[in-house]
Amino acid sequence: MTPTKSTYFPIVPMSAMRSTQNMSWLVAISEDDAVKEDLKWVLKETSLGERWVKEKLDKKTGETREYARKSPPNYARQRRHLIAQYDNRRAIKDYAISIGFEMPEDAFSVVIYFPMPKSWTKKKKSIMNGLRHKSRPDFDNCIKGIVDAIYYKNKASRFERNKGDTDAMISSATIIKMWSSDESKIGFWVHEYDLIEWDCALLKNIENVTL
């Protein structure tokens, strides 16, 4: 297939911080405050064994309760990562706006070219150039970062969106991660294709699919 449109972004998408809770509060505090939050946790023996414990006031009951976790927190590091992640997505969003780019909802591929670590030897860089990138950030994290940054770029909040106007509208896309030693290629491309050609190439041999 030949792309009908190709758009280059000179930005490497960052991975999102994996967390089961909302950590955006970290961005609202200072680096010093994040360090202080880390120091509130103390390693001590509990009924569950050694745990990192923090005392916290329960606003509902007014009582002081202990909260425990297996590993120590690192809010200062998480804060730095969150800020870098937000800056990265903002850069992608701003660039999309500057070139008038609209995120497609079907029949597109994202090809990301990652820079090689500076610690690699010239020989290793030569071998790895153009090969698949099989390390973090994960491919699903990459596409999520790109879609989250671009898809709603002209809609500041969920209240400004039309019904059904979510990234659930995206139903067909591919992603490829590559290593590159060429600094001019670092970033990602969004290649858009004709939907009929796309479906014929990817669906024609699948049972019970009518094209």
GROMACS elastic network, one bead per residue, 0.5 to 0.9 nm:
[ bonds ]
;  ai    aj funct       b0    kb
    1   193     6  0.73992   500
    1   194     6  0.85414   500
    1   197     6  0.70561   500
    1   198     6  0.75386   500
    1   201     6  0.80214   500
    2     5     6  0.88641   500
    2   192     6  0.87963   500
    2   193     6  0.68903   500
    2   194     6  0.85069   500
    3     6     6  0.65418   500
    3   108     6  0.84731   500
    3   191     6  0.57456   500
    3   192     6  0.53413   500
    3   194     6  0.74580   500
    4   191     6  0.75815   500
    4   192     6  0.56910   500
    4   193     6  0.52115   500
    4   194     6  0.65667   500
    5   190     6  0.81438   500
    5   191     6  0.58975   500
    5   192     6  0.51563   500
    5   193     6  0.70966   500
    6   189     6  0.66484   500
    6   190     6  0.56676   500
    6   192     6  0.62497   500
    7   101     6  0.81145   500
    7   188     6  0.83900   500
    7   189     6  0.54838   500
    7   190     6  0.51921   500
    7   191     6  0.65386   500
    7   192     6  0.85625   500
    8    11     6  0.88849   500
    8   185     6  0.88965   500
    8   187     6  0.74445   500
    8   188     6  0.59238   500
    8   190     6  0.65492   500
    8   191     6  0.87915   500
    9    12     6  0.80703   500
    9    92     6  0.74385   500
    9    95     6  0.74303   500
    9    96     6  0.80706   500
    9   186     6  0.86762   500
    9   187     6  0.56722   500
    9   188     6  0.52988   500
    9   189     6  0.61732   500
    9   190     6  0.81478   500
   10    92     6  0.87447   500
   10    95     6  0.88677   500
   10   184     6  0.81757   500
   10   185     6  0.76129   500
   10   186     6  0.62684   500
   10   188     6  0.66030   500
   10   189     6  0.86802   500
   11    88     6  0.78858   500
   11    91     6  0.76941   500
   11    92     6  0.67796   500
   11   186     6  0.70861   500
   11   188     6  0.66945   500
   12    88     6  0.81265   500
   12    92     6  0.88745   500
   12   112     6  0.72267   500
   12   113     6  0.74424   500
   12   114     6  0.67414   500
   12   115     6  0.86050   500
   12   142     6  0.89496   500
   12   186     6  0.68347   500
   12   188     6  0.65410   500
   13    85     6  0.85655   500
   13    88     6  0.66992   500
   13    89     6  0.73967   500
   13    92     6  0.79834   500
   13   112     6  0.82571   500
   13   137     6  0.86131   500
   13   141     6  0.88177   500
   13   142     6  0.59174   500
   13   143     6  0.82994   500
   13   145     6  0.64918   500
   13   146     6  0.66844   500
   13   187     6  0.75746   500
   13   188     6  0.80395   500
   14    84     6  0.82640   500
   14    85     6  0.60809   500
   14    88     6  0.66013   500
   14    89     6  0.79162   500
   14   137     6  0.69364   500
   14   141     6  0.79258   500
   14   142     6  0.65973   500
   14   145     6  0.69429   500
   14   146     6  0.89119   500
   15    18     6  0.86676   500
   15    85     6  0.72996   500
   15   136     6  0.78630   500
   15   137     6  0.52376   500
   15   138     6  0.71809   500
   15   139     6  0.89233   500
   15   140     6  0.89093   500
   15   141     6  0.52917   500
   15   142     6  0.58915   500
   15   144     6  0.85587   500
   15   145     6  0.68588   500
   16    19     6  0.89141   500
   16    81     6  0.86764   500
   16    82     6  0.79622   500
   16    85     6  0.67106   500
   16   137     6  0.84963   500
   16   141     6  0.62379   500
   16   142     6  0.81444   500
   16   144     6  0.83733   500
   16   145     6  0.70048   500
   17    78     6  0.77761   500
   17    81     6  0.73382   500
   17    82     6  0.70267   500
   17    85     6  0.81456   500
   19    22     6  0.74181   500
   19    23     6  0.76735   500
   20    23     6  0.88831   500
   22    25     6  0.74737   500
   23    26     6  0.58471   500
   23    27     6  0.79953   500
   23    78     6  0.84037   500
   23    79     6  0.83343   500
   23    82     6  0.82670   500
   24    27     6  0.56212   500
   24    28     6  0.73005   500
   24    79     6  0.84992   500
   24    82     6  0.76900   500
   25    28     6  0.53000   500
   25    29     6  0.69618   500
   25    79     6  0.89199   500
   26    29     6  0.55217   500
   26    30     6  0.79306   500
   26    31     6  0.88447   500
   26    34     6  0.70293   500
   26    75     6  0.72451   500
   26    76     6  0.82597   500
   26    78     6  0.77766   500
   26    79     6  0.53778   500
   26    80     6  0.89244   500
   26    82     6  0.79599   500
   26    83     6  0.89360   500
   27    30     6  0.75310   500
   27    79     6  0.59608   500
   27    80     6  0.82911   500
   27    82     6  0.69966   500
   27    83     6  0.64883   500
   29    32     6  0.82301   500
   29    33     6  0.61171   500
   29    34     6  0.67843   500
   29    79     6  0.86721   500
   30    33     6  0.51347   500
   30    34     6  0.62936   500
   30    35     6  0.87602   500
   30    76     6  0.89196   500
   30    79     6  0.88123   500
   31    34     6  0.50953   500
   31    35     6  0.63700   500
   31    36     6  0.87484   500
   31    75     6  0.88893   500
   31    76     6  0.61103   500
   31    79     6  0.75958   500
   31    80     6  0.82631   500
   32    35     6  0.51132   500
   32    36     6  0.62846   500
   32    37     6  0.87415   500
   32    76     6  0.80338   500
   33    37     6  0.62514   500
   33    38     6  0.87284   500
   33    76     6  0.83642   500
   34    37     6  0.50627   500
   34    38     6  0.64324   500
   34    39     6  0.88687   500
   34    74     6  0.83334   500
   34    75     6  0.54485   500
   34    77     6  0.86392   500
   34    79     6  0.74108   500
   35    38     6  0.50533   500
   35    39     6  0.64253   500
   35    40     6  0.89743   500
   35    74     6  0.80286   500
   35    75     6  0.68026   500
   35    76     6  0.55234   500
   36    39     6  0.50816   500
   36    40     6  0.65365   500
   36    76     6  0.89256   500
   37    40     6  0.53290   500
   37    41     6  0.75297   500
   37    73     6  0.85564   500
   37    74     6  0.87506   500
   37    75     6  0.70184   500
   37    76     6  0.84604   500
   38    41     6  0.60218   500
   38    72     6  0.77778   500
   38    73     6  0.59135   500
   38    74     6  0.60826   500
   38    75     6  0.60853   500
   38    76     6  0.74886   500
   39    42     6  0.72658   500
   39    73     6  0.89330   500
   40    53     6  0.82130   500
   40    54     6  0.59728   500
   40    55     6  0.78896   500
   41    52     6  0.57498   500
   41    53     6  0.52112   500
   41    55     6  0.80588   500
   41    68     6  0.85578   500
   41    72     6  0.71390   500
   41    73     6  0.76449   500
   42    51     6  0.81074   500
   42    52     6  0.52232   500
   42    53     6  0.52378   500
   42    54     6  0.65098   500
   42    72     6  0.82694   500
   43    50     6  0.67226   500
   43    51     6  0.56253   500
   43    53     6  0.61650   500
   43    72     6  0.80674   500
   44    49     6  0.82921   500
   44    50     6  0.55435   500
   44    51     6  0.57218   500
   44    52     6  0.63229   500
   44    53     6  0.67755   500
   45    48     6  0.78078   500
   45    49     6  0.55041   500
   45    51     6  0.63161   500
   45    52     6  0.86756   500
   46    49     6  0.50010   500
   46    50     6  0.58478   500
   46    51     6  0.64917   500
   46    53     6  0.87832   500
   46    68     6  0.87364   500
   47    50     6  0.82809   500
   48    51     6  0.74421   500
   50    70     6  0.76136   500
   51    68     6  0.59235   500
   51    69     6  0.56652   500
   51    70     6  0.51406   500
   51    71     6  0.72394   500
   51    72     6  0.84924   500
   52    67     6  0.82430   500
   52    68     6  0.54498   500
   52    69     6  0.52190   500
   52    70     6  0.60672   500
   52    71     6  0.63810   500
   52    72     6  0.59022   500
   52    73     6  0.84760   500
   53    66     6  0.64099   500
   53    67     6  0.55328   500
   53    69     6  0.65666   500
   53    70     6  0.89041   500
   53    72     6  0.88398   500
   54    65     6  0.82627   500
   54    66     6  0.55601   500
   54    67     6  0.52463   500
   54    68     6  0.64727   500
   54    69     6  0.88415   500
   55    64     6  0.64190   500
   55    65     6  0.55512   500
   55    67     6  0.62559   500
   55    68     6  0.88915   500
   56    63     6  0.84495   500
   56    64     6  0.54948   500
   56    65     6  0.53704   500
   56    66     6  0.62317   500
   56    67     6  0.72437   500
   57    60     6  0.88341   500
   57    61     6  0.84637   500
   57    62     6  0.63168   500
   57    63     6  0.57982   500
   57    65     6  0.61301   500
   57    66     6  0.87194   500
   58    61     6  0.56486   500
   58    62     6  0.52642   500
   58    63     6  0.54053   500
   58    64     6  0.59237   500
   58    65     6  0.65297   500
   59    62     6  0.52357   500
   59    63     6  0.76039   500
   60    63     6  0.81392   500
   61    64     6  0.86076   500
   69    72     6  0.71952   500
   69    73     6  0.85324   500
   73    76     6  0.87841   500
   73    78     6  0.89566   500
   74    77     6  0.55666   500
   74    78     6  0.62438   500
   74    79     6  0.86179   500
   75    79     6  0.58535   500
   75    80     6  0.85688   500
   76    79     6  0.51410   500
   76    80     6  0.64478   500
   76    81     6  0.88087   500
   77    80     6  0.52107   500
   77    81     6  0.63152   500
   77    82     6  0.86753   500
   78    81     6  0.50686   500
   78    82     6  0.60790   500
   78    83     6  0.86219   500
   79    82     6  0.50993   500
   79    83     6  0.62037   500
   79    84     6  0.86086   500
   80    83     6  0.52598   500
   80    84     6  0.62272   500
   80    85     6  0.85704   500
   81    84     6  0.51110   500
   81    85     6  0.60230   500
   81    86     6  0.86089   500
   82    86     6  0.61004   500
   82    87     6  0.84887   500
   83    86     6  0.51536   500
   83    87     6  0.61017   500
   83    88     6  0.85069   500
   84    87     6  0.50758   500
   84    88     6  0.60565   500
   84    89     6  0.87158   500
   85    88     6  0.50461   500
   85    89     6  0.63041   500
   85    90     6  0.85419   500
   85   145     6  0.87778   500
   86    89     6  0.52445   500
   86    90     6  0.60311   500
   86    91     6  0.85372   500
   87    90     6  0.50229   500
   87    91     6  0.60937   500
   87    92     6  0.87108   500
   88    91     6  0.51457   500
   88    92     6  0.64216   500
   88    93     6  0.87150   500
   88   145     6  0.88499   500
   88   149     6  0.87684   500
   89    92     6  0.50743   500
   89    93     6  0.61080   500
   89    94     6  0.85321   500
   89   145     6  0.66977   500
   89   146     6  0.72004   500
   89   148     6  0.77459   500
   89   149     6  0.50738   500
   89   150     6  0.82813   500
   90    93     6  0.50033   500
   90    94     6  0.59794   500
   90    95     6  0.84404   500
   90   149     6  0.66601   500
   91    94     6  0.51556   500
   91    95     6  0.60627   500
   91    96     6  0.85475   500
   91   149     6  0.84948   500
   92    95     6  0.51979   500
   92    96     6  0.61688   500
   92    97     6  0.87110   500
   92   146     6  0.72777   500
   92   149     6  0.62065   500
   92   150     6  0.69939   500
   93    96     6  0.51274   500
   93    97     6  0.63019   500
   93    98     6  0.86660   500
   93   146     6  0.84660   500
   93   148     6  0.88188   500
   93   149     6  0.51041   500
   93   150     6  0.51343   500
   93   151     6  0.86343   500
   93   152     6  0.88428   500
   93   153     6  0.61964   500
   94    97     6  0.51238   500
   94    98     6  0.61280   500
   94    99     6  0.88462   500
   94   149     6  0.88579   500
   94   150     6  0.86298   500
   94   153     6  0.82352   500
   95    99     6  0.64424   500
   95   100     6  0.85072   500
   95   101     6  0.84168   500
   96    99     6  0.54777   500
   96   100     6  0.59501   500
   96   102     6  0.74683   500
   96   103     6  0.88043   500
   96   149     6  0.88978   500
   96   150     6  0.66623   500
   96   153     6  0.80578   500
   97   101     6  0.62303   500
   97   102     6  0.84380   500
   97   150     6  0.84269   500
   97   153     6  0.72378   500
   97   154     6  0.82990   500
   98   101     6  0.78369   500
  101   150     6  0.83476   500
  102   150     6  0.75535   500
  102   151     6  0.73652   500
  102   153     6  0.87777   500
  103   147     6  0.74934   500
  103   150     6  0.63364   500
  103   151     6  0.55894   500
  103   152     6  0.88839   500
  103   190     6  0.88629   500
  104   107     6  0.76483   500
  104   108     6  0.69182   500
  104   151     6  0.85111   500
  104   170     6  0.76011   500
  104   192     6  0.74452   500
  105   108     6  0.78200   500
  105   167     6  0.80884   500
  105   168     6  0.89719   500
  105   169     6  0.61495   500
  105   171     6  0.65598   500
  105   172     6  0.71737   500
  105   173     6  0.81101   500
  106   169     6  0.84576   500
  106   170     6  0.59075   500
  106   171     6  0.58404   500
  106   173     6  0.62230   500
  106   192     6  0.82361   500
  106   193     6  0.84652   500
  106   195     6  0.71574   500
  107   171     6  0.83975   500
  107   172     6  0.55490   500
  107   173     6  0.57252   500
  107   174     6  0.83221   500
  107   191     6  0.85958   500
  107   192     6  0.60928   500
  107   193     6  0.53849   500
  107   194     6  0.67963   500
  107   195     6  0.55241   500
  107   196     6  0.88646   500
  107   197     6  0.88431   500
  107   198     6  0.59230   500
  107   199     6  0.80377   500
  108   172     6  0.70711   500
  108   173     6  0.50047   500
  108   174     6  0.66393   500
  108   175     6  0.88302   500
  108   190     6  0.67705   500
  108   191     6  0.54383   500
  108   193     6  0.58338   500
  108   194     6  0.88219   500
  108   195     6  0.88579   500
  108   198     6  0.85611   500
  109   172     6  0.87554   500
  109   173     6  0.53615   500
  109   175     6  0.55822   500
  109   176     6  0.77467   500
  109   189     6  0.79891   500
  109   190     6  0.57678   500
  109   191     6  0.51799   500
  109   192     6  0.65855   500
  109   193     6  0.83257   500
  110   143     6  0.77528   500
  110   173     6  0.76719   500
  110   174     6  0.62340   500
  110   176     6  0.63062   500
  110   177     6  0.84341   500
  110   188     6  0.67103   500
  110   189     6  0.56081   500
  110   191     6  0.63842   500
  110   192     6  0.89438   500
  111   174     6  0.84208   500
  111   175     6  0.57988   500
  111   177     6  0.59564   500
  111   178     6  0.73718   500
  111   187     6  0.85344   500
  111   188     6  0.54484   500
  111   189     6  0.51798   500
  111   190     6  0.66446   500
  111   191     6  0.79454   500
  112   133     6  0.89359   500
  112   142     6  0.86818   500
  112   175     6  0.77256   500
  112   176     6  0.62353   500
  112   178     6  0.59962   500
  112   179     6  0.83496   500
  112   186     6  0.76509   500
  112   187     6  0.58483   500
  112   189     6  0.64614   500
  112   190     6  0.88641   500
  113   130     6  0.86297   500
  113   133     6  0.83091   500
  113   176     6  0.86677   500
  113   177     6  0.62191   500
  113   179     6  0.55323   500
  113   180     6  0.57297   500
  113   185     6  0.65164   500
  113   186     6  0.50114   500
  113   187     6  0.53543   500
  113   188     6  0.59066   500
  113   189     6  0.84703   500
  114   133     6  0.74881   500
  114   177     6  0.73893   500
  114   178     6  0.61264   500
  114   179     6  0.50192   500
  114   180     6  0.58994   500
  114   181     6  0.84328   500
  114   185     6  0.86158   500
  114   186     6  0.57969   500
  114   187     6  0.67286   500
  114   188     6  0.85294   500
  115   118     6  0.87342   500
  115   178     6  0.89574   500
  115   179     6  0.62803   500
  115   180     6  0.56472   500
  115   181     6  0.62941   500
  115   182     6  0.79563   500
  115   183     6  0.72318   500
  115   185     6  0.89053   500
  115   186     6  0.61553   500
  115   187     6  0.85570   500
  116   119     6  0.84452   500
  116   120     6  0.72357   500
  116   125     6  0.69349   500
  116   128     6  0.85025   500
  116   129     6  0.84290   500
  116   179     6  0.65171   500
  116   180     6  0.66335   500
  116   181     6  0.63662   500
  117   120     6  0.56701   500
  117   125     6  0.86793   500
  118   121     6  0.79597   500
  120   123     6  0.80694   500
  120   124     6  0.60890   500
  120   125     6  0.63278   500
  121   124     6  0.52302   500
  121   125     6  0.62155   500
  121   126     6  0.85938   500
  122   125     6  0.50727   500
  122   126     6  0.61034   500
  122   127     6  0.86695   500
  123   126     6  0.51216   500
  123   127     6  0.63273   500
  123   128     6  0.87254   500
  124   127     6  0.50518   500
  124   128     6  0.60680   500
  124   129     6  0.84365   500
  125   128     6  0.51577   500
  125   129     6  0.58543   500
  125   179     6  0.88183   500
  125   180     6  0.83332   500
  125   181     6  0.66977   500
  126   129     6  0.54446   500
  126   130     6  0.89212   500
  126   181     6  0.77328   500
  127   130     6  0.83607   500
  127   131     6  0.80784   500
  128   131     6  0.53464   500
  128   132     6  0.81168   500
  128   133     6  0.87986   500
  128   179     6  0.64834   500
  128   180     6  0.77260   500
  128   181     6  0.84515   500
  129   132     6  0.87316   500
  129   178     6  0.80858   500
  129   179     6  0.54545   500
  129   181     6  0.57789   500
  129   182     6  0.84452   500
  130   133     6  0.87829   500
  130   178     6  0.60278   500
  130   179     6  0.53741   500
  130   180     6  0.56574   500
  130   181     6  0.81300   500
  131   177     6  0.86360   500
  131   178     6  0.57138   500
  131   179     6  0.56832   500
  131   180     6  0.79671   500
  132   176     6  0.76371   500
  132   177     6  0.57876   500
  132   179     6  0.61875   500
  133   136     6  0.83279   500
  133   176     6  0.82325   500
  133   177     6  0.50000   500
  133   179     6  0.54618   500
  134   137     6  0.88249   500
  134   138     6  0.82771   500
  134   177     6  0.75528   500
  134   178     6  0.82744   500
  135   138     6  0.68354   500
  136   139     6  0.79638   500
  137   140     6  0.84270   500
  137   141     6  0.65187   500
  137   142     6  0.66094   500
  138   141     6  0.52242   500
  138   142     6  0.63266   500
  138   143     6  0.89667   500
  139   142     6  0.50652   500
  139   143     6  0.64125   500
  139   144     6  0.86234   500
  139   175     6  0.69377   500
  139   176     6  0.76762   500
  139   177     6  0.71940   500
  140   143     6  0.53612   500
  140   144     6  0.61093   500
  140   145     6  0.85922   500
  140   175     6  0.85069   500
  141   144     6  0.51406   500
  141   145     6  0.61596   500
  141   146     6  0.87481   500
  142   145     6  0.52335   500
  142   146     6  0.63987   500
  142   147     6  0.87305   500
  142   175     6  0.86826   500
  143   146     6  0.51299   500
  143   147     6  0.60524   500
  143   148     6  0.83999   500
  143   175     6  0.72760   500
  144   147     6  0.51921   500
  144   148     6  0.58656   500
  144   149     6  0.83544   500
  145   148     6  0.52475   500
  145   149     6  0.60823   500
  145   150     6  0.86927   500
  146   149     6  0.51877   500
  146   150     6  0.61996   500
  146   151     6  0.82210   500
  147   150     6  0.53174   500
  147   151     6  0.54129   500
  147   152     6  0.83642   500
  147   167     6  0.73656   500
  148   151     6  0.59608   500
  148   152     6  0.71206   500
  148   153     6  0.87139   500
  148   167     6  0.80102   500
  149   152     6  0.71207   500
  149   153     6  0.68801   500
  150   153     6  0.52075   500
  150   154     6  0.87514   500
  151   154     6  0.82456   500
  151   155     6  0.87987   500
  151   166     6  0.81558   500
  151   167     6  0.69813   500
  152   155     6  0.51725   500
  152   156     6  0.71919   500
  152   157     6  0.82896   500
  152   158     6  0.88536   500
  152   161     6  0.84572   500
  152   165     6  0.89677   500
  152   166     6  0.82405   500
  152   167     6  0.86336   500
  153   156     6  0.71174   500
  155   158     6  0.73496   500
  155   159     6  0.84851   500
  155   160     6  0.58010   500
  155   161     6  0.65078   500
  156   159     6  0.83307   500
  156   160     6  0.69287   500
  156   161     6  0.87759   500
  157   160     6  0.56415   500
  157   161     6  0.73168   500
  158   161     6  0.54581   500
  158   162     6  0.86227   500
  158   166     6  0.88983   500
  159   162     6  0.81481   500
  161   164     6  0.81440   500
  161   165     6  0.59057   500
  161   166     6  0.80129   500
  162   165     6  0.52540   500
  162   166     6  0.85875   500
  163   166     6  0.81862   500
  164   167     6  0.88289   500
  164   168     6  0.79915   500
  164   169     6  0.74306   500
  165   168     6  0.78842   500
  165   169     6  0.69349   500
  166   169     6  0.59252   500
  166   170     6  0.82964   500
  167   170     6  0.55648   500
  167   171     6  0.88271   500
  168   171     6  0.71403   500
  170   173     6  0.76772   500
  179   186     6  0.87689   500
  180   183     6  0.74391   500
  180   185     6  0.70480   500
  180   186     6  0.68294   500
  181   184     6  0.88830   500
  181   185     6  0.82530   500
  181   186     6  0.82637   500
  182   185     6  0.55815   500
  182   186     6  0.69003   500
  183   186     6  0.53221   500
  183   187     6  0.89410   500
  184   187     6  0.85156   500
  185   188     6  0.79356   500
  192   195     6  0.88873   500
  193   196     6  0.86254   500
  193   197     6  0.73259   500
  193   198     6  0.64706   500
  194   197     6  0.53930   500
  194   198     6  0.60916   500
  194   199     6  0.87255   500
  195   199     6  0.61143   500
  195   200     6  0.85099   500
  196   199     6  0.52229   500
  196   200     6  0.61023   500
  196   201     6  0.85685   500
  196   211     6  0.81937   500
  197   200     6  0.50837   500
  197   201     6  0.60885   500
  197   202     6  0.85949   500
  198   201     6  0.52254   500
  198   202     6  0.61424   500
  198   203     6  0.80716   500
  199   202     6  0.52005   500
  199   203     6  0.51794   500
  199   204     6  0.68901   500
  199   211     6  0.73861   500
  200   203     6  0.56134   500
  200   204     6  0.50315   500
  200   205     6  0.84850   500
  200   211     6  0.73010   500
  201   204     6  0.63787   500
  201   205     6  0.85069   500
  202   205     6  0.75340   500
  202   206     6  0.81718   500
  203   206     6  0.53395   500
  203   207     6  0.85274   500
  203   209     6  0.68805   500
  203   210     6  0.86728   500
  203   211     6  0.80647   500
  204   207     6  0.81281   500
  204   209     6  0.71381   500
  204   210     6  0.79912   500
  204   211     6  0.72837   500
  205   209     6  0.82222   500
  206   209     6  0.60628   500
  207   210     6  0.86381   500
